Amino acid sequence: MATKINMDRHIREGWTVGAFIRELAPQVEMIMSGQSWREPFRNRQELADWCRDNQPYYKKRIPEVNSYFARMYNLK
């Protein structure tokens, strides 16, 4: 059973898990649908590395953000 993601969990300076997901979602969609110069993510680790590098203001891994997109695109 999948764990429910707490979109309201505060990460840093007013940014929540949900805010990071909303910020990254359009870019992740473009990448995964082949509309970007970047190849689609092949696994969770590639996704996690990209999310960490591209999320605004906070350059640490946010497990809920990674899990959300990994589930959405069925990455193992």
N, C-alpha and C positions, 0 to 999 in steps of 0.2 A: 504494500500500500504506500502510495506516495505521500510524503510529508507536505502539509500545507505551508506555503511560503508566507511569512508575515511581511506584507508589503509596507507596513507602517513602521517597521523597525528603523530607528534612527541610526545613521551611520556617522555623519559628520556635518556640523554647521547647517542644520536644517534639511540635509539630504537624507532621504529614506531609501530603503531597498526599491520601492516602487518608482521613485524618482530616477534612480540610476537605470532601471529597466526601461522606463519611458524614454530616457535620453539616448540609450544605446539601440533600442529596438529598430528604428528605421535603417541604421547602418548594418545591423546584423541581418535584417531582411534582404537588403541589397546584396550583401555578400553571399548569403545562402541561396538566393534566387539567380545567381550568376550575373547580376547587374553591376558588378564592381570589378576593378582590376585585380582585387585579391581573390584567390581561389577560395571556394567554400571550406569551412572548417571540416576536418576529417574526424576529429575526436574532441572529447571534453577538454583535454589539456590545451589544444590549440585555441579553443574558444576562451578558456580561462585566461590564458596569456594575453590574448587580444583585448578582452574586456578590461583587464587590469591596466593595460597600456592606454586604453582609449576612454575610460570613464573620467569625467571631469573632477578636478580637485582632489581626488583620492586615488592613490596609486597602489593600494593593497587589494588583495583578493577578497571579493565579497561572495561567499559560497552560495547565497540565495540567488544572486544575479546569474551566476554560472549555472546553477541547477535549473532555473527558469528557462533559459535559452537551450540548454542541453535537452531538456524534456520536450520543448517545443519542436526541436529539429531532430529528435531521436538520436542524439550523439552518445556514444558509449565511451 
